[in-house]
Amino acid sequence: MSAVDHRAEPRVRVLRGTPSLGPLYARALLARPDPAADPTGVELEQHGVRAGAAHAAAYARVCGFGLRDELPATYPHLLAFGAQVALMVTEPFPFRLAGLVHVRQRVEQHRPLRVGEELDVRVAASPVRSARSGAVVDLLAQVRAAGTQEVLWRGTSTYLARVERARAGAVADDVPALEPPVPGEGGAGQPALWRVAPDTGRRYAAVSGDVNPIHVSALGARALGFAGPIAHGMWTAARSLAALEGRLPGALALDVRFARPLPLGAAVEDVALREGGDWRTAVRGGSGQSRRLHLVAAVGPA
């Protein structure tokens, strides 16, 4: 006998314009979330969203992509991110925004989006699930061709809240591990070496709107438990994906796991291993026995 889901259909609230993330982060610092809040009750929607040519070019430059009319598969995350933050801050949500850790990002792209294309965006949250280190919740994003139900892109951002335990009845979050490739393994080529410039946090914040202090301020990062500013996880994911540009299909599935924070100024190696039509990639910092895994990803045809 299957369980019956008694949750009501979510209410859809249409946003007027793009949310301003600075005031939302400030509001989040003062918020007192209710641990019993149900994050699934409201969905937010934006209509007529477009990626401007100048903004798309700025994103490409900071993340290492070439300039093209087609948007990188990670770019649509930016189109939904403001609404996702608004959902966490202005609607019932059980966790503090400042305490959430982005641990996984999944993308399903049915075709590349184009610069200037008119789009509709909807965001929602999943039910809270239990995890070994606390509780996890997914922020879901759907990008459609404007005025239609044609889904072009889906994103699932998984956040970890380090709470003592998840609410009663939460199901376990059982996610199979991704095995990171290593240099010299199978068909893995020589790793690409790159340094995370000290201004990467501010540059990515300027194009993404994600002005979380842990990325743009030494004082803010230390106040939240970091030795110094760290790179945005989605910048690291995009920078690694850019190394495969021209070798991926337009319709693709991407699964990224964020392992450790990546300090600004760090030198890293990016290893890519091809397995048929799929790729596995890993970003590591340090050297020798002290090498640290920051990101592992799998990408291939959808």
ROKOLSE-986790 format. One record per residue (C-alpha): y, x, z. Coordinates in steps of 0.2 Angstrom, whole numbers, plus 5000, padded with zeros to 4 digits. Layout:
# ROKOLSE-986790
<<Y X Z>>;
...
//
This chain:
# ROKOLSE-986790
<<5000 5000 5000>>;
<<5017 5008 4995>>;
<<5032 5008 5006>>;
<<5046 4996 5002>>;
<<5063 5003 5000>>;
<<5075 4991 5008>>;
<<5091 5001 5004>>;
<<5104 4991 4995>>;
<<5110 4996 4978>>;
<<5124 5009 4979>>;
<<5142 5004 4977>>;
<<5151 5013 4962>>;
<<5169 5018 4965>>;
<<5178 5024 4950>>;
<<5190 5038 4953>>;
<<5208 5039 4946>>;
<<5209 5057 4939>>;
<<5201 5073 4945>>;
<<5200 5075 4964>>;
<<5211 5089 4971>>;
<<5199 5101 4980>>;
<<5212 5110 4991>>;
<<5216 5094 5001>>;
<<5198 5089 5002>>;
<<5193 5106 5009>>;
<<5207 5104 5022>>;
<<5201 5087 5026>>;
<<5183 5093 5028>>;
<<5188 5106 5041>>;
<<5194 5091 5052>>;
<<5180 5079 5048>>;
<<5167 5074 5062>>;
<<5152 5068 5051>>;
<<5140 5055 5058>>;
<<5122 5063 5058>>;
<<5116 5045 5055>>;
<<5126 5042 5040>>;
<<5117 5037 5024>>;
<<5124 5047 5009>>;
<<5116 5036 4996>>;
<<5127 5020 4999>>;
<<5141 5025 4987>>;
<<5142 5033 4969>>;
<<5158 5040 4962>>;
<<5162 5039 4943>>;
<<5175 5047 4932>>;
<<5179 5041 4914>>;
<<5187 5050 4900>>;
<<5183 5068 4906>>;
<<5186 5082 4894>>;
<<5184 5101 4894>>;
<<5200 5108 4887>>;
<<5200 5123 4876>>;
<<5210 5134 4887>>;
<<5200 5130 4902>>;
<<5183 5132 4893>>;
<<5189 5149 4887>>;
<<5195 5155 4905>>;
<<5177 5150 4911>>;
<<5169 5159 4897>>;
<<5179 5175 4901>>;
<<5176 5175 4920>>;
<<5157 5171 4918>>;
<<5154 5183 4903>>;
<<5150 5170 4889>>;
<<5157 5172 4872>>;
<<5170 5160 4865>>;
<<5162 5145 4856>>;
<<5165 5126 4853>>;
<<5149 5123 4863>>;
<<5150 5123 4882>>;
<<5138 5134 4892>>;
<<5125 5124 4901>>;
<<5132 5128 4918>>;
<<5150 5122 4913>>;
<<5147 5103 4916>>;
<<5144 5107 4934>>;
<<5163 5110 4935>>;
<<5166 5093 4928>>;
<<5156 5084 4942>>;
<<5160 5096 4956>>;
<<5176 5088 4962>>;
<<5168 5071 4963>>;
<<5154 5078 4972>>;
<<5165 5086 4985>>;
<<5175 5069 4986>>;
<<5158 5060 4989>>;
<<5154 5072 5004>>;
<<5172 5071 5012>>;
<<5178 5053 5008>>;
<<5162 5043 5010>>;
<<5149 5042 5024>>;
<<5140 5059 5024>>;
<<5129 5066 5038>>;
<<5134 5085 5037>>;
<<5150 5096 5038>>;
<<5155 5102 5021>>;
<<5159 5120 5028>>;
<<5141 5121 5035>>;
<<5132 5118 5019>>;
<<5122 5131 5010>>;
<<5119 5129 4991>>;
<<5101 5134 4989>>;
<<5096 5127 4973>>;
<<5103 5121 4956>>;
<<5094 5112 4943>>;
<<5101 5108 4925>>;
<<5093 5097 4912>>;
<<5103 5097 4896>>;
<<5099 5086 4881>>;
<<5111 5094 4870>>;
<<5126 5106 4872>>;
<<5143 5098 4876>>;
<<5158 5102 4866>>;
<<5175 5107 4870>>;
<<5187 5092 4869>>;
<<5172 5079 4869>>;
<<5176 5064 4879>>;
<<5164 5061 4893>>;
<<5160 5050 4908>>;
<<5153 5058 4924>>;
<<5144 5050 4939>>;
<<5139 5058 4955>>;
<<5127 5052 4969>>;
<<5118 5059 4984>>;
<<5099 5058 4988>>;
<<5091 5053 5004>>;
<<5091 5068 5017>>;
<<5075 5078 5017>>;
<<5068 5089 5031>>;
<<5066 5108 5028>>;
<<5060 5123 5038>>;
<<5078 5128 5042>>;
<<5085 5111 5045>>;
<<5088 5097 5032>>;
<<5092 5096 5013>>;
<<5102 5084 5002>>;
<<5104 5083 4984>>;
<<5120 5080 4975>>;
<<5116 5072 4958>>;
<<5127 5073 4943>>;
<<5126 5064 4927>>;
<<5137 5067 4912>>;
<<5136 5054 4898>>;
<<5145 5052 4881>>;
<<5161 5042 4885>>;
<<5158 5023 4885>>;
<<5139 5024 4883>>;
<<5123 5026 4893>>;
<<5118 5041 4883>>;
<<5115 5055 4896>>;
<<5119 5072 4889>>;
<<5117 5083 4905>>;
<<5110 5081 4922>>;
<<5113 5092 4937>>;
<<5105 5092 4954>>;
<<5113 5103 4968>>;
<<5103 5105 4983>>;
<<5112 5109 4999>>;
<<5104 5115 5016>>;
<<5112 5110 5032>>;
<<5106 5121 5047>>;
<<5103 5107 5059>>;
<<5090 5107 5073>>;
<<5080 5093 5064>>;
<<5081 5081 5050>>;
<<5083 5062 5054>>;
<<5067 5053 5059>>;
<<5057 5048 5044>>;
<<5064 5061 5032>>;
<<5051 5067 5020>>;
<<5047 5086 5019>>;
<<5056 5096 5005>>;
<<5041 5105 4998>>;
<<5047 5116 4983>>;
<<5036 5129 4975>>;
<<5043 5147 4975>>;
<<5049 5155 4959>>;
<<5042 5172 4957>>;
<<5056 5185 4952>>;
<<5053 5197 4938>>;
<<5054 5215 4941>>;
<<5059 5229 4929>>;
<<5045 5235 4918>>;
<<5034 5219 4922>>;
<<5026 5212 4906>>;
<<5040 5210 4893>>;
<<5054 5213 4905>>;
<<5067 5224 4897>>;
<<5079 5236 4905>>;
<<5089 5227 4918>>;
<<5107 5224 4914>>;
<<5119 5232 4927>>;
<<5135 5224 4932>>;
<<5148 5225 4946>>;
<<5155 5210 4955>>;
<<5174 5213 4953>>;
<<5183 5211 4970>>;
<<5194 5197 4962>>;
<<5179 5187 4955>>;
<<5180 5175 4969>>;
<<5198 5171 4966>>;
<<5196 5171 4947>>;
<<5181 5159 4948>>;
<<5190 5148 4960>>;
<<5205 5146 4948>>;
<<5194 5139 4935>>;
<<5181 5129 4946>>;
<<5193 5123 4959>>;
<<5181 5128 4972>>;
<<5193 5136 4985>>;
<<5180 5138 4999>>;
<<5187 5151 5010>>;
<<5171 5161 5010>>;
<<5174 5165 4992>>;
<<5193 5169 4992>>;
<<5198 5175 5009>>;
<<5192 5190 5020>>;
<<5198 5181 5035>>;
<<5190 5164 5030>>;
<<5174 5172 5026>>;
<<5173 5181 5043>>;
<<5177 5165 5052>>;
<<5162 5157 5044>>;
<<5150 5171 5048>>;
<<5151 5183 5033>>;
<<5156 5201 5033>>;
<<5168 5198 5019>>;
<<5170 5186 5004>>;
<<5155 5182 4993>>;
<<5153 5177 4975>>;
<<5151 5158 4971>>;
<<5133 5155 4968>>;
<<5137 5145 4952>>;
<<5146 5160 4946>>;
<<5131 5171 4949>>;
<<5120 5159 4940>>;
<<5132 5158 4925>>;
<<5134 5177 4924>>;
<<5115 5179 4923>>;
<<5113 5165 4910>>;
<<5127 5173 4899>>;
<<5115 5188 4897>>;
<<5103 5176 4888>>;
<<5117 5168 4876>>;
<<5110 5166 4859>>;
<<5092 5166 4864>>;
<<5091 5148 4872>>;
<<5089 5131 4864>>;
<<5102 5118 4865>>;
<<5091 5106 4875>>;
<<5086 5116 4890>>;
<<5080 5115 4908>>;
<<5087 5127 4921>>;
<<5081 5130 4939>>;
<<5090 5142 4950>>;
<<5086 5147 4968>>;
<<5100 5156 4978>>;
<<5092 5168 4989>>;
<<5106 5178 4998>>;
<<5125 5179 4997>>;
<<5131 5191 4985>>;
<<5146 5201 4992>>;
<<5161 5204 4981>>;
<<5162 5222 4975>>;
<<5143 5224 4974>>;
<<5133 5232 4960>>;
<<5118 5222 4954>>;
<<5104 5223 4942>>;
<<5100 5207 4931>>;
<<5081 5207 4925>>;
<<5075 5195 4912>>;
<<5057 5192 4907>>;
<<5052 5181 4892>>;
<<5036 5171 4894>>;
<<5033 5162 4877>>;
<<5049 5150 4875>>;
<<5054 5152 4894>>;
<<5063 5165 4903>>;
<<5063 5171 4922>>;
<<5078 5180 4928>>;
<<5082 5189 4944>>;
<<5098 5196 4951>>;
<<5096 5210 4964>>;
<<5108 5221 4973>>;
<<5106 5238 4983>>;
<<5093 5251 4978>>;
<<5076 5258 4983>>;
<<5068 5250 4998>>;
<<5085 5241 5003>>;
<<5086 5231 4986>>;
<<5090 5213 4990>>;
<<5086 5197 4980>>;
<<5101 5186 4977>>;
<<5095 5174 4964>>;
<<5080 5170 4954>>;
<<5080 5157 4940>>;
<<5069 5150 4926>>;
<<5075 5143 4910>>;
<<5067 5136 4894>>;
<<5066 5121 4883>>;
<<5069 5104 4891>>;
//
